[in-house]
């Protein structure tokens, strides 16, 4: 472990224009508080990683014990060779470039990695996979997280952390289509949607389609923190 004590877990952030607080309206690097709170509750020390030049990703990851690629806007389809569906949201090019570089660096250095929603989709894209740009039924009400059950695939990293079918907080309209190189699906929704992916050949690498930071189940994040502490 790089830092002694609690493992240092980096979490990627949004970069938003026109954010208001107090009398100020400025561009802001921000992150829903559920992410650092979940890291802390799971025993880790959270560090925010706002978008930076991709060439700094390897040096950044070298200072971490673990990495979380957070949820957020849709991945720009150019990254997986597709045209833009009208229902795909506007691009977040700085985040795409930075987070793809973070994923590449974490895989190369075998730093434990958790992708959340968009982060899982980016992990799939980073390894040559593709995305379905719109599915129905995984957003119940705009701006409100819903819940649905996911079923683990026995024998997987995810099943080791959460062995039973469980309800998870969900809010997404895109999903994994073709799996990237070396990835396997480790959980599914009732409609067959891939809800978790992992990379068995690279140590502890997991992506989940849902939002654990919006729930009470610590087990996925605890598994990341344990892997980070063991480095």
Secondary structure, DSSP 8 states (H G I E B T S, - for coil): --SSSS-EEEEE-EEEEEEEETTEEEEEEE--HHHHHHHHHTT-EEEEE----GGGHHHHHHT-SEEEE---S---GGGGT----TTS----HHHHHHHHHHHHHHHHHT-EEEEETHHHHHHHHHTT--EES--SSS-SBTTB-EEEEEEE-TTSHHHHH--S-EEEEE--S-EE-S--TTEEEEEEETT--EEEEEEGGGSSEEEESS-GGGSS--HHHHHHHHHHHT-
